[in-house]
Amino acid sequence: MPQLPLQTLSREAFAPFGEVIMLEGARHYPINQGTTERFHALAMADTQTQNGKTILSVFRAQPRALPLAIEVMERHPLGSQAFVPLTAEVDDEYLVVVAPPGEFDPTQMQAFFCKGLQGVNYARGVWHHPLIALHKQSDFIVMDRIGEGFNCDEIALDGNWTVG
């Protein structure tokens, strides 16, 4: 049974799949008479295809045990989808499993280990596993698309690939 190696999430490693949302290394500057630090343009919503609109939601994820069999992947062909954990703890961890856009190829899947203060923005069409929270129930702010057109493709897998 093939196992996906876990990589540490970084902007460079995740770039083929979208954007990493984190403060470390981000452009920032003071605003509001110096009482607030703005970390600017951490990710770009790509939601306007077919008159789509950008929405914010909260997803509450139940923790999953590792190793985890990869049994489904999904993609959103009409818009990006961002996940930002609602935590102040770097130790709150979750995983992301992704594959490049286009025809799904399980040999192209990659898995990333994410710290609680890091978010991800999946680019339009990038294959990804549904949310994988670790250790505890976890809430995420999710920015994605609502509007005309079908925006979620799912593919069932045999569970031969695992992560963790």
N, C-alpha and C positions, 0 to 999 in steps of 0.2 A: 504494500500500500504506500504510494508516494506521499511524502510529507513536505509541506511548504516550509522552507526556512524562514524564521522570523527576522526581519530587518528592523533596525531602529528608524523611526520616522524622521526624515529630514526633507527640507525643501528640494534639494537636488535629487534625491532618490525617488521622491514622489512626483516630480515634475511631469513625467509622461502621462500621469493619471489625473492631474489637477493641481490644486494649491494646498499648502499647509498653512493653517491659520494659527499663528503663535506670535507672542510678543518679542521673543528673542530674535534679534537680527532684523526687526521690522523698522521701517521708516517711522519716526515719531517726532513730535514737537509739542511745545506747551500751547495751551489755549485757555480761554476764560480767565484772563488776567493772571496766568501762571498757576492757577489752582488745579488744573487738569492736564494730563498728558494724553495726547491723541496719537494712537497707533493707527496709521493711515493706510487705507485701501489694502487690507489684509487678504481679501479675495474679491472676485468679480462675479456677480450673479449673471448667468447666461440663461435668461428665461423668456425672452421676447418672441421666440419662434411661434408662428401661428397665433399671434395676439396673446401670448401668455403673460402672466403677471407673477411678480415675485411675492411669495408669502413666507411668514415665519410661523413655525409650529414648535411644539415640544413633543419629543418622543421619549417615552419611559421604557427603558430596556431592562429586561431581566438578565441576571448573570448567567453565563454559559460556562460549562465545565470544559477543560482541555484534557486531552486532545479533542478537537472538534472536527467531525466529518463535514466536508464541504458538499452539501446536497442541493444547493440552489445558488444561482447568481442572477443578478438583475442589472438592467441599465435603463437610463432615461434618455431617449433619443432626442427629446425636444428641449432639454434644459439641464443645467448643472444642479447639483444637490450638495449642500454644505451641512456638516455636523459639527457642533461646538458643544463640548461637555459643560454642563452647569455645575462646576466644582471649583473650589479654591485649593484643592489638594493635587499636587503633582503626582502623588502615589495612586490616584484613581486611574486605573489603566483600562484600555480597551484595544481591540485589534481591528484592523481593516484588511480585507483580502480584495485585490483588484486584478483586472486583466484589461488589456488595451481595447479600444473601440474596434468595431468591425465584427467579423465572424468570430464567435467565441472559440478560443483555443485553450484548453486547460493547462497545457504546458507553458503558457505565458502568464499564468497567475503568479502574483507576488503577495506576500503577507507582511504587514507592518505592525509593530508594537508601538502604541501611542500612549503617551503620558497624559494625565488629566488636564493639563493646561495647553494641550494641542488640539486643534480641530483640523478637519479636512474638507476640501471642496472638490467633489468629484466632477471632472469635466463632462460636458454633454457626451453621452454615448459610452462612457467608461463602464465596463462590467464591474460590479462589486457585490460582495456578500452582504446580506442584511446585517444590521447593527450587531456587534459582538461585544457586549459589556462583560467585564471580568469582575469577580469578587463580590459585587453588590448591585442592587437595583440602581440604575444610573439614568439621569435625565440629560437630554441633549436639546439645544436649540437647533432646529433644522430650517434651513432656508432653501426653498425649492420653488417649483413652477406649478401654477394652477392655470387651467384654460383649455381651449379647444385642442383636439387631437389626442391620440393615445400616447402616453408618456411613460409607460413601464413595460418593458419586456422582461420576462423571466425564463430561465432555462433550468430544467431539472437535471441534476447530476447524480451519478451512481454512489456518491459518498466514498469513493476510493481514495480521493485526496483528503488529507487531514492537515490541520494546523495546530501548533502548540504541543 
